Amino acid sequence: MSTPPTTGRPRAFDVLLAKLDRRHRVEPTLTPSDLAGIAIPTLLMFADDDEVEFDHIGLMYRSLPDLTSAGEAEG
């Protein structure tokens, strides 16, 4: 049996945290112009305790040309 990490977390979780840290620093590379070029209906979904900053959500909302609100979804 192996000794658990000193943090008390499985190693896989530490690997996940390192990957998320990298993504937060260098990704995504989509610009508002890139988003404006999306030619299909798009639904943005975020949670009240999401890691995406509210200003970024607003920028995405304003940049997407055919944004669908959850209340407007077809059905």
N, C-alpha and C positions, 0 to 999 in steps of 0.2 A: 504494500500500500504506500502511495506517495504522500509526502508531506504537503498539506495545503499551503497556498501562498500566504505570506504574512498579512496581507490585507484581508484575508478571510473570504476573498472572492475567487471563483474559478479563473484560471488563466485565460480562458476563452473570453471572459468579460473584459479583462484588461486589453486583450487584442481588439475587441469591439470598440472600447473607448478610444484607443489609439487611432482606429480607422475613422471614427466619427470626428475626432479632433482634426485629423488631416482634411476631411471633407469640409469642415467648417472654415478652415483657413484657405482652401484653394478651389472649392466648388460651391455652387454651380457656376458655370461660366456663361450662363444665359444672360443676355442684355435685354433691356426693354424692347429694342429693335427686333431681337430674336423672337420675343414673345409676340410682338405685333405681327410677325409673319406666320403665326399658327393659324391655319385656315380651316380648322374644325371647331365645333362647339367644345368648350372647355369648362370644367367644373373645378373650382378651387375649394379645397377642404382643409380646414385647420381646426385645432382644438383650442380650448381656452387656456391651456397650459402648454402650448406648443413651443418648440425651440426656434421657430421662425419669428423674427421681429415683426411687430404690427406694421411698421413703415414699409417693410418689404412686401407684406401681403397687399397693402394699398397700391404699391407700385405695380405689382403683378396684375391686380384688378384693373388698373387704369390702362395697362399696356396690352392686355388681351382683347382682340377685336370682337370676338364672338363668345363672350363669357356667359355662362348659364348659371343662374342663381338656383340653389337647391329648391326654392319655392316655385321656380319656373320650370323645373325639369318636366319633360314630357311624360305622360303616363296616363 
